Structures are given as C-alpha cells and as structure tokens.
C-alpha cells in the first residue's frame, strides 16, 4: 500500500520538455581553495555568489562524480553564498580516485570541517542521487546545522535499490545498455555485478581499470534521462576511472551503513527541518518509491513528482522545480 504522506504529490511540469528552463547566470567563484582533511586527502572547495548571502552547500552525486559549474546556476547569486566541493577522490580533489580512508562517514565529517573552516553557523544542504544520501546522513548527524534540505532523486543505499539497478530490474527498460554493462563480465560472475566490477576496478593497471570503468559509467549515463540525446558524447578517461572506482567501492561496502534501513529509520531526527524532494516519475536509477517512503516520515517535506522526467539534474522539469525550491528558501 502506498504510504500515507503529508507531502504534496503529483505536481507536474507539463511544459515542452525541450524548453530550456530558467537558470541563473553562470558565475565564477570569488574564492577557491584546497582543504586538507587528513588521511592524505585534499579537497577542492569553491565559493560563489554573494559572500554575505545565505549559505548553501552543494553535494554532487556518484559518489565520485565531482561538481560542475552548472551546479552553481540553481541559486540566486545575489542572495546565496554557494559552496561547492569535490568529495574525496573526485573531481579536483586529491588523490584522484583514492579509496583509502574514503567512506561515507569520512565525507560526513568533511562536510562539517568545511562548515567550521568557513565559519558558517548553519546552511542549506542541496544534493541529488548519492548527494541526497550524503545530505540526509549529514542532517541526521548534525540536525542543528541544517536550515533546509533540497533533494533530488533520493537514494538511501539499501540492498533493494542496489539490486534493482545492478541486478537486472532497470535493465528490463534499457536492454541494450544492460547488454553493454554485462558483456565484459564472465557469465558465472554476473549474479554479483557490483562485486565483479569492484574486483576489476581495484586491481591491475590504470589502463585495465579504465577498460571496465567505461561500461560502468556508460550504464549510468544511458539510463539517466527520460529522452536520451542522440549520439554518445566522448567519455573522459580520468573521470570515468574515478567515478567507477569510487562508486563500486561505496556500493560494494553498502555505504558503511550500520543497517539497511538506517536512513529511513532515523528520519525522526530531521522531522523539524523544512525540505523539498524533487523526483522524476520515470527515474529508473532511483525509483520514486524511495522518495515517497522518506517523505512519509518527514512531516516538513514537500514531494514534487515531475511527470515528464527521469533522474538527471538537467531535465527541464527537475531543473525548474529545484530552482523554485531554492528561491523559496532564499
């Protein structure tokens, strides 16, 4: 039975899906720096917008994807002080693709280190996909430091979610992309694709790792949007290796959560925090049921279902709903 939820369901953005939504103008950082967080890791951090504006921290997905300049455009630069950073091993952070001392709980504490370094008392937290996982776990550990949560494509690192995406469920909708994913793996190992890829992405030479990183990343990018673009954009080898290695590392270890339902079971710790959850109706990477279950236990959240969207941040309805949320909380 569908959970009873005080969130508003069924809001739809029915405009032409090819219409470009309103985004704020691209801005350049007014400050960028590296922050040593120990264990040999150095994080790339940047601040954009208004130095005296409302603080918001942006959490990228993956894990391992890194931030992009596009993410700055979801916030009014006159009203927000926007903090973006690349998580351990991702983007411009070093060591690139490093897995040592790289766990969910290291990232939660890195967030708090950044907040303290910037002398920010509390901030809004914005994240999608894996970024929503990290946002929820950070808020549950530090609820007094979070003013609002703006989330997209919620993912809670459960066995059910991982099994859906890497066990063949999503592959029923994308059979050609699924065939590409399983092709490099021997048939007798395909019952555990995460483990099979993890072994290959953490051994051998960089070139051998890249050989398996490419189909791993192609699988996720092929399934991310409701209307995939024509043609296949070139895939940067360094990005693919970092993304695939870190993601497989996290998924193989189930995010180092203590329980499968840890995030859902601890939603009472953030019940008082206002939030907006934007969810694509046809998101096959992070299906809507997870977002609905989270909102059923989060009385201050609004769930916005985008009827004409999949998973990606860049899909017009998702983009518009996220900007609407950040404008409201500004």
C-alpha positions, 0 to 999 in steps of 0.5 A, spaced: 500 500 500 502 506 498 504 510 504 500 515 507 504 522 506 503 529 508 507 531 502 504 534 496 504 529 490 503 529 483 505 536 481 507 536 474 511 540 469 507 539 463 511 544 459 515 542 452 520 538 455 525 541 450 524 548 453 530 550 456 528 552 463 530 558 467 537 558 470 541 563 473 547 566 470 553 562 470 558 565 475 565 564 477 567 563 484 570 569 488 574 564 492 577 557 491 581 553 495 584 546 497 582 543 504 586 538 507 582 533 511 587 528 513 588 521 511 592 524 505 586 527 502 585 534 499 579 537 497 577 542 492 572 547 495 569 553 491 565 559 493 560 563 489 555 568 489 554 573 494 559 572 500 554 575 505 548 571 502 545 565 505 549 559 505 548 553 501 552 547 500 552 543 494 553 535 494 554 532 487 552 525 486 556 518 484 559 518 489 565 520 485 562 524 480 565 531 482 561 538 481 560 542 475 559 549 474 552 548 472 551 546 479 552 553 481 546 556 476 540 553 481 541 559 486 540 566 486 547 569 486 545 575 489 542 572 495 546 565 496 553 564 498 554 557 494 559 552 496 561 547 492 566 541 493 569 535 490 568 529 495 574 525 496 577 522 490 573 526 485 573 531 481 579 536 483 580 533 489 586 529 491 588 523 490 584 522 484 580 516 485 583 514 492 579 509 496 583 509 502 580 512 508 574 514 503 567 512 506 561 515 507 562 517 514 569 520 512 565 525 507 560 526 513 565 529 517 568 533 511 562 536 510 562 539 517 570 541 517 568 545 511 562 548 515 567 550 521 573 552 516 568 557 513 565 559 519 558 558 517 553 557 523 548 553 519 546 552 511 542 549 506 544 542 504 542 541 496 544 534 493 541 529 488 542 521 487 548 519 492 548 527 494 541 526 497 544 520 501 550 524 503 545 530 505 540 526 509 546 522 513 549 529 514 542 532 517 541 526 521 548 527 524 548 534 525 540 536 525 542 543 528 546 545 522 541 544 517 536 550 515 533 546 509 534 540 505 533 540 497 533 533 494 533 530 488 532 523 486 533 520 493 537 514 494 538 511 501 543 505 499 539 499 501 540 492 498 533 493 494 535 499 490 542 496 489 539 490 486 534 493 482 539 497 478 545 492 478 541 486 478 537 486 472 530 490 474 532 497 470 535 493 465 528 490 463 527 498 460 534 499 457 536 492 454 541 494 450 545 498 455 544 492 460 547 488 454 553 493 454 554 493 462 554 485 462 558 483 456 565 484 459 563 480 465 564 472 465 557 469 465 558 465 472 560 472 475 554 476 473 549 474 479 554 479 483 555 485 478 557 490 483 562 485 486 565 483 479 566 490 477 569 492 484 574 486 483 576 489 476 576 496 478 581 495 484 586 491 481 591 491 475 593 497 471 590 504 470 589 502 463 585 495 465 581 499 470 579 504 465 577 498 460 571 496 465 570 503 468 567 505 461 561 500 461 560 502 468 559 509 467 556 508 460 550 504 464 549 510 468 549 515 463 544 511 458 539 510 463 539 517 466 534 521 462 527 520 460 529 522 452 536 520 451 540 525 446 542 522 440 549 520 439 554 518 445 558 524 447 566 522 448 567 519 455 573 522 459 578 517 461 580 520 468 573 521 470 570 515 468 576 511 472 574 515 478 567 515 478 567 507 477 572 506 482 569 510 487 562 508 486 563 500 486 567 501 492 561 505 496 556 500 493 560 494 494 561 496 502 553 498 502 555 505 504 558 503 511 551 503 513 550 500 520 543 497 517 539 497 511 534 501 513 538 506 517 536 512 513 529 511 513 529 509 520 532 515 523 528 520 519 525 522 526 531 526 527 530 531 521 522 531 522 523 539 524 527 541 518 523 544 512 525 540 505 523 539 498 524 532 494 524 533 487 523 526 483 522 524 476 516 519 475 520 515 470 527 515 474 529 508 473 536 509 477 532 511 483 525 509 483 520 514 486 518 509 491 524 511 495 522 518 495 515 517 497 517 512 503 522 518 506 517 523 505 512 519 509 516 520 515 518 527 514 512 531 516 516 538 513 517 535 506 514 537 500 514 531 494 514 534 487 513 528 482 515 531 475 511 527 470 515 528 464 522 526 467 527 521 469 533 522 474 538 527 471 539 534 474 538 537 467 531 535 465 527 541 464 522 539 469 527 537 475 531 543 473 525 548 474 522 545 480 529 545 484 530 552 482 523 554 485 525 550 491 531 554 492 528 561 491 523 559 496 528 558 501 532 564 499 
